[in-house]
Amino acid sequence: MDAEIAALAGTAGTTVVTLLATDAWNRVRDGVVALWQRARPERVEAISAELVSTREELLRAGEDGDRETEAELRGEWQGRIRRLLVDRPELVEELRALLTELDPGAEPAVTVTQHASASGRGRVYQAGRDIHLGRA
């Protein structure tokens, strides 16, 4: 589970910091604060303030073309989120749902299982996405 948590925290830290510099930053803040509310309610105000501070620092870094600060901020949030998930692994699914909500264009991590059978001269065509059948 540690590798899974580390990977998820990496994605989350990158997504959170990236979206803090967009119009979606309020949704990001609210979603991240909600995670902390469930795990460590005494830290909610501090986390909210840290998100605002991160946004301000990120916007300044963007204006200055400072990519190092952006990378450092991503790393800081990856670490915070990883530590939260290690302490409270039950939040993994909630974090995944938040990431899907915040970045709906991202491919969800979903396992698809398909079963089919045919008999006689029957045929089965299955696809995980689009399927196009035509005659040659």
C-alpha positions as CSV (number, residue, x, y, z in Angstrom):
1,M,0.0,0.0,0.0
2,D,2.9,2.4,0.6
3,A,3.8,2.5,-3.1
4,E,0.2,3.1,-4.0
5,I,-0.1,5.9,-1.4
6,A,3.2,7.5,-2.6
7,A,2.0,7.4,-6.2
8,L,-1.4,8.8,-5.3
9,A,0.2,11.5,-3.2
10,G,2.5,12.4,-6.0
11,T,-0.5,12.8,-8.4
12,A,-2.5,14.7,-5.8
13,G,0.3,17.1,-4.9
14,T,0.9,17.9,-8.6
15,T,-2.8,18.3,-9.3
16,V,-3.5,20.5,-6.2
17,V,-0.6,22.9,-6.9
18,T,-1.3,23.1,-10.6
19,L,-5.0,23.9,-10.0
20,L,-4.2,26.4,-7.3
21,A,-3.1,28.7,-10.1
22,T,-6.4,28.4,-12.0
23,D,-10.0,29.5,-11.5
24,A,-10.6,26.1,-9.8
25,W,-8.5,27.1,-6.8
26,N,-11.5,27.6,-4.5
27,R,-12.8,24.0,-5.3
28,V,-9.3,22.7,-4.7
29,R,-9.0,24.5,-1.4
30,D,-12.4,23.3,-0.2
31,G,-11.7,19.7,-1.3
32,V,-8.3,19.5,0.4
33,V,-9.6,21.2,3.6
34,A,-12.5,18.6,3.7
35,L,-9.9,15.8,3.7
36,W,-8.1,17.4,6.7
37,Q,-11.4,18.0,8.4
38,R,-12.1,14.3,8.5
39,A,-8.5,13.4,9.5
40,R,-7.2,16.2,11.6
41,P,-9.9,18.9,12.3
42,E,-7.5,20.8,14.5
43,R,-5.3,21.5,11.4
44,V,-8.1,22.8,9.1
45,E,-7.4,26.5,9.6
46,A,-3.7,26.0,9.1
47,I,-4.1,23.9,6.0
48,S,-6.5,26.4,4.5
49,A,-4.0,29.2,5.2
50,E,-1.2,27.1,3.7
51,L,-3.2,26.6,0.5
52,V,-3.8,30.3,0.2
53,S,-0.1,31.0,0.8
54,T,0.9,28.3,-1.7
55,R,-1.4,29.9,-4.3
56,E,0.1,33.4,-3.8
57,E,3.6,32.0,-3.9
58,L,2.8,30.0,-7.0
59,L,1.3,33.0,-8.8
60,R,4.4,35.1,-8.0
61,A,6.6,32.3,-9.2
62,G,4.6,32.1,-12.5
63,E,5.0,35.8,-13.1
64,D,8.8,35.5,-12.5
65,G,9.1,32.3,-14.6
66,D,10.4,30.5,-11.5
67,R,9.9,26.8,-12.2
68,E,11.9,25.7,-9.2
69,T,9.5,27.2,-6.7
70,E,6.6,25.5,-8.5
71,A,8.4,22.1,-8.2
72,E,9.2,22.7,-4.5
73,L,5.6,23.5,-3.8
74,R,4.4,20.4,-5.6
75,G,6.9,18.4,-3.5
76,E,5.7,20.0,-0.2
77,W,2.1,19.1,-1.0
78,Q,3.0,15.6,-2.1
79,G,4.7,15.1,1.3
80,R,1.8,16.6,3.3
81,I,-0.8,14.4,1.4
82,R,1.4,11.3,1.7
83,R,1.7,11.7,5.4
84,L,-2.0,12.2,5.7
85,L,-2.7,9.0,3.8
86,V,-0.2,7.0,5.7
87,D,-1.9,8.2,8.9
88,R,-5.4,7.7,7.6
89,P,-5.4,5.2,4.7
90,E,-9.2,5.2,4.7
91,L,-9.0,8.6,2.9
92,V,-7.4,7.1,-0.2
93,E,-10.7,6.6,-2.0
94,E,-12.0,10.0,-1.0
95,L,-8.8,11.6,-2.4
96,R,-9.2,9.7,-5.6
97,A,-12.8,10.9,-5.9
98,L,-11.6,14.5,-5.3
99,L,-9.0,14.2,-8.0
100,T,-11.5,12.9,-10.4
101,E,-13.9,15.8,-9.6
102,L,-11.1,18.4,-9.9
103,D,-9.6,17.0,-13.1
104,P,-12.5,15.2,-15.0
105,G,-10.3,14.9,-18.1
106,A,-7.9,12.6,-16.3
107,E,-8.2,8.9,-17.0
108,P,-9.7,7.3,-13.9
109,A,-7.9,4.3,-12.4
110,V,-10.6,1.7,-13.1
111,T,-10.4,-2.0,-13.5
112,V,-12.8,-3.4,-16.1
113,T,-13.6,-7.1,-16.2
114,Q,-15.5,-8.4,-19.2
115,H,-16.9,-11.9,-19.7
116,A,-18.6,-13.2,-22.8
117,S,-19.4,-16.5,-24.4
118,A,-20.6,-17.6,-27.8
119,S,-21.9,-20.8,-29.2
120,G,-22.4,-22.3,-32.6
121,R,-21.5,-19.7,-35.2
122,G,-21.9,-16.8,-32.8
123,R,-19.3,-14.1,-32.4
124,V,-18.4,-11.9,-29.5
125,Y,-16.8,-8.4,-29.8
126,Q,-15.7,-6.6,-26.7
127,A,-13.9,-3.4,-26.2
128,G,-13.0,-1.2,-23.2
129,R,-13.9,1.9,-25.3
130,D,-14.9,2.5,-28.9
131,I,-15.4,-0.4,-31.2
132,H,-15.7,-0.1,-35.0
133,L,-16.8,-3.1,-37.1
134,G,-16.7,-3.1,-40.8
135,R,-16.4,-5.4,-43.7
136,A,-13.0,-5.8,-45.4
